[in-house]
Amino acid sequence: MAVSLFAMATTLWMGFYLFARGFPRIMTLRVVIVLLALAGFFFGAYNNIFVQVSGSAAIRAVLLVIVLGGWYNVTFHMMPNHSQKRYRIFEWGIYALGAASTVLLLQPNTFLNEAGNALYVAHMSPGWAYRAYGAYQFIVSFGIMLNLLIDDRIGLTSRGKYFLVASIFPVISVVYGVFSLGSKTPTPRLIQDALAFCGVFVLGLSVARHQTLTERRTTFQDFPLTTLSTLGLVAVTLFFALRFGIPVENLAAVTGFIIITVGAYDLTREFLERLRMRREGAFRKQLRQLESVDENAFRVRLQEVLDLLCRTLNINSGMIAIRSGDEFLVAATRQSVPLESRISADLVMVDKLSRIKGGQLHNLEWIAPSFEGQTQVAVVAIEKQRSRLENPRDDLEMLEEVADQVGTMVSLRNLRPGQNEQIRQLVAQSRANASELNSIAGQIMDTISINPDEEFIRMVEDALRHLPDMIALGQSTLADKMDLTGKTHIERGRQLQQLLMDSIELLKPAEKRPPEPLPRVWYNHAVLYDAYVEGVPNREIMARLYISEGTFNRTRRNAIRGLARLLMEK
């Protein structure tokens, strides 16, 4: 009883979890169908302990047909295309046999002595239904193992071994079940249910360890913690349900209701999170497109940047001011300081993200400086979010990123026209090269979310610190996160080292590095390349770029975030 209830809860939750994290990946949707069908099987098995309904054994058998057919479909599509073409007829034959088995199983009197059989495997009458059902289970089990062990031997790879082990348990369960269906001696159903659940458990380990079948990358703790919290909530609810007199036979329905409720909430939250990330990605894309502008469009572009920022952060007020002598001139505003207003440098001259002291900017809360070398050339300010007590840290980091981009725009605007046009041409050429290299890197990397979390950024920074050490790189968490494969950890370290160095090269605005002092557009690449590839001390890099320590730390932080985002883009 406990095994069926726990197995139903686990498979049902995994189905909702993978659907939320893996949509719209087709492979994941296939596994979701398998998990939901298996959850239905365990739900029926639990209820059968208390009430034996005629025909329920046939329904459970049909659900197993769906489970085995779906799992075969999953392993079939893990094979390379040439193998799929070779065994296509075999695949269709399995589906046809499964359909025939379903029709025969639903015929009257297929199962015998259902009444009173609560704890043993159901018995089938000898006939075509038993023959077709037994043959289907044996053939599909053979097909599953064949898919994993032929040609490329997917089942022997680092990821595929989980699918192989997860498949072995159902295969053993099938052999046990087929002989039990025709045996005259009653056999415990607990063994069959436990074997089927073990396969699901191994699949869960794969999801937790490698984030298998997920479309959006999450932290390694996401699946274990959400699973523990959901099952913990179920356990607490069942405890109080028993205390208040809910019949034991209704506990499966209570469990299903709780998990469906939590799963629906999780689906909604995941949808909104993806929508937010898509909007932030679109914002950054538009922001990059606004960098290269001529003098006539400069003010218009600054206003567009400010409007984009305010809409993304869901705030009403903000402003961008450009340095003009000893004062700052408001070049873009939104329900704030009037356009063309002059602001005293004492109010906006800061070394880092700071709170505004008041005065002329009393309706604004946060200010982020933009630098060119050691000179502050602009500021970006926003109001405090009215719906929250404090602006979220993510919003403040985006404000710093926008201020950094504004500094680049101002730097480009201050160049002589000839230099400006030359840099634009070089940037266009570099972007073309970046697309090609990014395509090569994409073959190595799995799908990762476009917005890096703090844990992923720390992984990238730690890998950069150990860039010359292939042994440390091969054992790093970033190598696991990127799913790099190799016969030894040294080979994995070599792959990660090359991937990081190629990604740093993508940040180059042009092929040839200009003489010092470097233009503002070179800062991100120069900081990463000099610090981590060449091993130049920070003080020397600051001297090369003519920037202060605060500007260097801010530039390095933004460069690492940009590198992490580059690693995460498809």
C-alpha positions in Angstrom: 0.0 0.0 0.0 2.7 2.5 1.0 4.8 1.6 -2.1 1.9 2.2 -4.5 1.0 5.5 -2.7 4.6 6.8 -2.7 5.2 5.7 -6.3 2.1 7.4 -7.5 3.0 10.7 -5.7 6.6 10.6 -7.1 5.7 9.8 -10.7 2.9 12.4 -10.7 5.1 15.1 -9.4 8.0 14.2 -11.8 5.5 14.4 -14.7 4.5 18.0 -13.7 8.1 19.0 -13.0 9.5 17.8 -16.3 6.5 19.3 -18.2 7.2 22.7 -16.6 11.0 22.6 -17.0 11.2 20.7 -20.3 8.4 22.2 -22.5 8.5 22.4 -25.5 11.1 19.6 -25.9 9.4 16.7 -27.6 11.6 14.1 -25.8 10.5 15.5 -22.5 6.9 15.4 -23.4 7.2 11.7 -24.3 8.6 11.0 -20.8 5.9 13.1 -19.2 3.2 10.9 -20.9 5.0 7.8 -19.6 5.2 9.2 -16.0 1.5 10.3 -16.0 0.4 6.9 -17.3 2.5 5.2 -14.6 1.0 7.5 -12.0 -2.4 6.4 -13.1 -1.3 2.7 -12.9 -0.1 3.2 -9.3 -3.3 5.1 -8.4 -5.4 2.2 -9.7 -3.2 -0.3 -7.9 -3.7 1.5 -4.6 -7.4 1.7 -4.9 -7.6 -2.0 -5.9 -6.3 -2.8 -2.4 -9.5 -1.6 -0.9 -12.1 -2.1 -3.6 -11.7 -4.6 -6.4 -13.8 -3.4 -9.4 -14.3 -5.7 -12.4 -12.4 -4.4 -15.4 -9.9 -2.3 -13.4 -7.1 -4.8 -14.0 -7.6 -4.3 -17.8 -7.3 -0.6 -17.4 -4.1 -0.9 -15.5 -2.8 -3.3 -18.1 -3.6 -0.8 -20.8 -1.7 1.9 -18.9 1.3 -0.4 -18.8 1.0 -0.8 -22.5 1.2 3.0 -22.8 4.2 3.1 -20.4 6.2 0.5 -22.2 5.4 1.9 -25.6 6.2 5.4 -24.5 9.5 4.4 -23.0 10.4 2.5 -26.2 9.6 5.6 -28.1 12.0 7.6 -25.9 14.9 5.2 -26.3 14.2 4.9 -30.0 14.6 8.6 -30.6 17.9 8.6 -28.6 19.5 6.6 -31.4 21.1 8.4 -34.4 19.0 9.0 -37.5 20.5 6.3 -39.5 19.7 3.7 -36.8 16.1 5.0 -36.6 15.6 4.6 -40.3 17.0 1.0 -40.1 14.6 0.0 -37.4 11.6 2.0 -38.4 9.5 -1.1 -39.5 10.3 -2.7 -36.1 9.0 0.4 -34.3 5.8 0.4 -36.3 5.3 -3.3 -35.6 5.7 -2.7 -31.8 3.1 0.1 -31.9 0.7 -2.1 -34.0 1.1 -5.0 -31.5 0.5 -2.6 -28.6 -2.7 -1.3 -30.2 -3.9 -4.9 -30.8 -3.1 -5.8 -27.2 -5.1 -2.8 -26.0 -8.1 -3.9 -27.9 -7.9 -7.5 -26.7 -7.3 -6.5 -23.1 -10.5 -4.5 -23.0 -12.6 -7.5 -24.0 -14.9 -8.9 -21.3 -13.6 -11.7 -19.0 -10.0 -11.1 -20.0 -8.9 -11.2 -16.3 -10.0 -13.8 -13.9 -11.0 -13.6 -10.2 -10.6 -9.9 -9.8 -12.9 -9.8 -6.8 -10.9 -10.4 -3.6 -7.5 -10.2 -5.3 -6.0 -7.2 -3.6 -2.4 -8.0 -3.1 -1.5 -10.3 -6.0 -0.8 -10.0 -9.7 -4.1 -10.4 -11.6 -4.6 -13.6 -13.6 -5.5 -13.7 -17.3 -7.5 -16.4 -19.1 -5.3 -18.3 -21.6 -6.2 -16.9 -25.0 -5.3 -14.3 -27.6 -5.3 -11.5 -25.1 -2.7 -13.2 -22.9 -0.5 -14.2 -25.9 -0.6 -10.7 -27.5 0.0 -8.9 -24.2 2.8 -11.2 -23.2 4.4 -11.0 -26.6 4.1 -7.2 -26.6 5.9 -6.9 -23.3 8.7 -9.2 -24.2 9.3 -7.6 -27.6 9.1 -4.1 -26.4 11.5 -4.9 -23.5 13.9 -6.4 -26.1 13.5 -3.3 -28.3 14.3 -0.9 -25.4 17.5 -2.6 -24.6 18.4 -2.9 -28.3 17.9 0.9 -28.7 20.3 1.6 -25.9 23.1 -0.9 -26.8 23.4 -0.9 -30.6 25.4 1.4 -32.9 26.5 4.4 -30.8 25.6 2.5 -27.6 23.8 5.5 -26.0 23.2 3.4 -22.9 26.9 3.3 -22.1 27.5 7.0 -22.2 27.6 9.2 -19.0 24.0 10.3 -19.5 22.7 7.2 -21.2 23.7 4.9 -18.4 20.8 6.3 -16.3 18.4 5.4 -19.1 19.9 1.9 -19.3 19.6 1.3 -15.6 16.1 2.8 -15.5 15.2 0.4 -18.3 16.6 -2.7 -16.7 14.1 -2.6 -13.8 11.0 -2.4 -16.0 12.3 -5.3 -18.1 12.7 -7.5 -15.0 9.3 -6.4 -13.9 7.9 -7.4 -17.3 9.4 -10.9 -17.1 8.0 -11.3 -13.6 4.6 -9.9 -14.6 4.1 -12.0 -17.7 4.8 -15.3 -15.9 2.7 -14.2 -13.0 -0.3 -13.4 -15.3 -0.4 -17.0 -16.5 0.7 -18.7 -13.3 -1.8 -20.7 -11.2 0.1 -19.8 -8.1 -0.6 -16.2 -6.8 2.5 -14.0 -6.9 2.8 -10.7 -4.9 2.2 -7.6 -6.8 4.6 -5.7 -4.5 7.6 -7.0 -6.4 6.4 -5.8 -9.7 5.4 -2.4 -8.4 8.7 -1.9 -6.6 10.7 -2.8 -9.7 8.7 -0.3 -11.8 9.3 2.4 -9.2 13.0 1.7 -9.1 13.2 2.6 -12.8 11.5 5.9 -12.1 13.8 6.6 -9.2 16.9 6.1 -11.4 15.4 8.5 -13.9 14.9 11.0 -11.1 18.6 10.7 -10.2 19.4 11.5 -13.8 17.2 14.6 -13.7 18.8 15.7 -10.4 22.4 15.0 -11.4 22.5 16.1 -15.1 19.2 18.0 -15.4 18.3 15.5 -18.1 15.1 16.3 -20.2 14.9 19.9 -19.0 14.8 22.8 -21.4 15.6 25.6 -19.0 18.7 25.2 -16.8 18.2 25.5 -13.1 20.4 25.2 -10.0 21.4 21.6 -9.0 19.2 21.9 -5.9 16.0 22.7 -7.8 14.7 19.2 -8.5 15.7 17.7 -5.1 14.4 20.6 -3.0 11.1 21.0 -4.9 10.5 17.2 -4.8 11.3 17.0 -1.1 9.1 20.1 -0.3 6.2 18.7 -2.4 6.3 15.2 -1.0 6.8 16.7 2.5 3.6 18.8 2.1 1.8 15.6 1.0 3.1 13.7 4.0 2.0 16.5 6.4 -1.5 16.7 4.7 -1.9 12.9 4.9 -1.0 12.9 8.6 -3.7 15.5 9.4 -6.2 13.8 7.0 -5.8 10.5 9.0 -6.1 12.5 12.3 -9.4 14.0 11.1 -10.9 10.7 10.1 -10.3 10.6 6.3 -10.6 6.9 5.2 -7.3 5.3 4.2 -8.8 4.3 0.8 -9.2 8.0 0.0 -5.5 8.9 0.6 -4.5 8.4 -3.0 -7.1 10.9 -4.1 -6.0 13.4 -1.5 -2.3 12.9 -2.6 -3.2 13.4 -6.3 -5.2 16.5 -5.5 -2.3 18.1 -3.6 0.3 17.3 -6.2 -1.9 18.5 -9.1 -2.5 21.8 -7.2 1.2 22.3 -6.5 2.0 21.2 -10.1 -0.4 23.7 -11.6 1.1 26.5 -9.5 4.6 25.4 -10.6 3.5 25.5 -14.2 2.2 29.0 -13.8 5.3 30.2 -12.1 7.6 28.6 -14.7 5.5 30.3 -17.5 5.9 33.7 -15.9 9.6 33.2 -15.2 10.2 32.3 -18.8 8.2 35.3 -19.9 10.3 37.5 -17.7 13.6 36.1 -19.0 12.4 36.5 -22.6 11.6 40.1 -22.0 15.0 40.7 -20.3 16.7 39.0 -23.2 14.8 41.2 -25.7 15.8 44.2 -23.6 19.5 43.4 -23.7 19.3 42.6 -27.4 17.7 46.0 -28.1 20.2 47.7 -25.9 23.1 46.2 -27.9 21.4 47.4 -31.1 21.2 50.9 -29.7 25.0 51.3 -29.2 26.0 52.1 -32.7 24.3 55.4 -33.5 25.2 58.7 -35.2 25.2 62.1 -33.5 21.7 63.1 -34.8 20.1 60.0 -33.3 22.1 60.0 -30.0 19.5 61.7 -27.9 16.7 59.6 -29.4 18.6 56.4 -28.6 19.3 57.5 -25.1 15.6 58.1 -24.6 14.8 54.6 -26.0 17.3 53.1 -23.6 15.7 54.8 -20.7 12.2 53.8 -21.7 13.3 50.2 -22.2 14.9 50.2 -18.7 11.8 51.6 -17.0 9.4 49.3 -18.8 11.6 46.3 -17.9 11.9 47.2 -14.2 8.3 48.3 -14.0 9.0 51.8 -12.8 7.8 55.2 -13.8 10.6 57.6 -13.4 14.2 57.8 -14.4 16.8 59.9 -16.2 20.1 59.8 -18.1 22.5 62.7 -17.8 25.7 63.3 -19.8 28.7 65.2 -18.5 29.2 68.7 -19.9 32.1 70.4 -18.3 31.6 70.7 -14.6 27.9 69.8 -14.8 25.7 67.0 -16.1 23.1 67.7 -18.8 19.9 65.7 -18.7 19.8 64.0 -22.1 16.9 61.6 -21.5 14.1 61.7 -18.9 10.9 60.0 -17.9 8.6 61.7 -15.5 11.6 63.1 -13.7 14.0 66.0 -14.0 13.1 68.2 -17.1 15.1 67.6 -20.3 18.2 69.8 -20.8 18.3 70.5 -17.0 21.8 71.0 -15.6 22.7 69.0 -12.5 25.6 69.8 -10.2 28.4 67.3 -10.4 28.4 67.1 -6.5 25.0 65.4 -6.7 25.9 62.7 -9.2 29.7 62.1 -9.0 29.9 58.6 -7.5 32.3 55.7 -7.8 29.7 53.0 -7.7 26.0 52.3 -7.5 24.7 54.5 -4.8 21.5 56.0 -3.3 20.7 59.6 -4.3 21.1 62.0 -1.4 18.2 64.2 -2.5 18.2 67.8 -3.7 17.5 68.3 -7.4 16.9 64.5 -7.8 14.6 64.0 -4.8 12.1 61.9 -6.7 14.8 59.3 -7.7 16.4 56.7 -5.5 19.3 55.0 -7.2 22.1 56.3 -9.4 24.7 54.3 -11.4 27.8 56.0 -12.9 29.2 55.5 -16.5 32.9 55.8 -16.9 35.4 56.3 -19.8 38.7 55.4 -18.3 38.8 57.2 -14.9 36.5 59.9 -16.0 32.8 59.7 -15.2 30.9 60.6 -18.4 27.3 59.9 -17.6 24.8 58.7 -14.9 21.7 56.7 -15.0 19.1 57.2 -12.2 15.8 55.4 -11.4 13.1 55.8 -8.8 12.4 53.3 -6.0 9.9 50.7 -6.9 6.6 51.7 -5.3 5.3 48.1 -5.1 8.3 46.9 -3.0 10.1 48.1 0.1 13.5 47.8 -1.7 14.6 47.5 -5.3 15.5 43.8 -6.0 19.2 43.1 -6.4 18.5 41.9 -10.0 17.1 45.3 -10.9 20.1 47.1 -9.5 22.5 44.8 -11.4 20.5 45.6 -14.6 20.8 49.3 -13.8 24.6 48.9 -13.5 24.7 47.0 -16.8 22.7 49.8 -18.6 25.0 52.4 -17.1 27.9 50.5 -18.5 26.2 50.4 -22.0 25.5 54.1 -21.8 29.2 54.7 -21.1 30.0 52.7 -24.3 27.6 54.8 -26.3 29.0 58.1 -24.9 32.6 56.8 -25.6 31.7 56.0 -29.2 30.0 59.4 -29.6 33.1 61.2 -28.4 35.4 59.5 -31.0 36.3 61.4 -34.2 33.9 60.5 -37.0 36.6 58.5 -38.9 37.4 56.4 -35.8 33.7 55.9 -35.1 33.0 54.6 -38.6 36.1 52.3 -38.5 35.1 50.8 -35.1 31.5 50.1 -36.4 32.9 48.3 -39.4 35.2 46.2 -37.1 32.4 45.5 -34.7 30.2 44.2 -37.7 33.1 42.0 -38.8 33.6 40.7 -35.3 29.9 39.9 -34.9 30.1 37.8 -38.0 33.1 35.8 -36.7 31.3 35.5 -33.3 28.3 33.9 -34.9 30.5 31.2 -36.5 32.4 30.5 -33.3 29.3 30.5 -31.2 27.8 27.8 -33.5 30.9 25.6 -32.9 30.6 26.1 -29.2 26.9 25.3 -29.3 27.7 21.8 -30.5 29.6 21.2 -27.3 27.1 22.8 -24.9 23.7 21.7 -23.9 20.8 24.1 -23.7 21.3 26.6 -21.0 19.1 29.5 -19.9 19.9 32.9 -21.4 20.1 34.6 -18.0 22.8 33.2 -15.7 22.1 32.8 -12.0 24.6 33.8 -9.4 25.7 30.2 -8.9 26.5 29.8 -12.6 28.5 33.1 -12.6 30.5 31.8 -9.6 31.2 28.6 -11.6 32.5 30.7 -14.5 34.7 32.9 -12.3 36.2 29.9 -10.5 37.0 28.2 -13.9 38.6 31.4 -15.1 40.9 31.5 -12.0 42.0 28.0 -12.9 42.2 28.5 -16.6 45.8 27.3 -17.0 45.2 24.2 -14.9 43.5 21.5 -17.0 43.3 19.1 -14.1 41.3 21.6 -11.9 39.1 22.5 -14.9 38.3 18.9 -15.6 37.1 18.4 -12.0 35.3 21.8 -11.8 31.5 22.1 -11.4 31.4 24.2 -14.7 32.6 21.1 -16.6 29.7 19.1 -15.2 27.3 22.0 -15.8 28.3 22.2 -19.5 28.1 18.4 -19.8 31.6 18.1 -21.3 32.6 14.5 -21.9 35.9 12.8 -22.1 37.8 9.6 -21.3 39.7 11.4 -18.5 39.2 14.6 -16.5 42.2 16.1 -18.2 40.5 15.8 -21.5 37.4 17.4 -20.1 39.6 20.2 -18.7 41.2 20.7 -22.1 37.8 21.0 -23.7 36.6 23.5 -21.0 39.8 25.5 -21.3 39.4 25.9 -25.1 35.7 26.8 -24.7 36.5 29.6 -22.3 39.3 31.0 -24.4 37.2 30.9 -27.5 34.4 32.7 -25.6 36.8 35.4 -24.4 37.8 35.9 -28.0 34.2 36.5 -29.0 34.3 39.6 -26.8 36.9 41.3 -29.1 35.5 44.2 -31.0 38.0 43.7 -33.7 40.8 41.3 -34.8 43.7 43.6 -34.0 44.0 45.2 -30.6 44.7 49.0 -30.9 47.5 50.7 -29.0 47.0 52.0 -25.5 45.0 53.8 -24.1 42.3 51.3 -25.3 38.9 52.6 -26.4 36.0 51.9 -24.1 34.6 49.1 -26.3 37.7 47.0 -25.6 37.4 47.0 -21.8 35.5 43.7 -21.3 37.8 41.7 -23.5 41.0 43.3 -22.2 40.1 42.7 -18.6 39.3 39.0 -19.1 42.2 38.3 -21.5 44.9 40.1 -19.6 43.8 38.9 -16.2 43.0 35.2 -16.9 44.8 34.3 -20.1 48.0 36.3 -19.8 48.0 36.4 -16.0 48.7 40.2 -15.8 48.4 41.6 -12.3 45.3 43.8 -11.7 47.4 46.9 -11.0 49.0 46.7 -14.4 45.7 46.2 -16.1 44.3 49.3 -14.4 47.4 51.2 -15.6 46.9 50.0 -19.1 43.3 51.0 -19.2 43.8 54.2 -17.1 41.0 53.3 -14.8 40.5 53.3 -11.0 40.2 50.2 -8.9 36.5 50.7 -8.5 36.0 50.9 -12.2 38.2 47.9 -12.8 36.2 45.8 -10.4 32.9 46.9 -11.9 34.2 46.2 -15.4 35.6 42.8 -14.5 32.2 41.9 -12.8 30.3 43.0 -15.9 32.7 41.1 -18.2 32.3 37.9 -16.3 28.5 38.2 -16.4 28.7 38.8 -20.1 31.0 35.8 -20.6 28.5 33.7 -18.5 25.6 34.9 -20.6 27.6 34.1 -23.8 28.2 30.5 -22.5 24.5 30.2 -21.8 23.2 31.4 -25.2 22.1 28.8 -27.7 
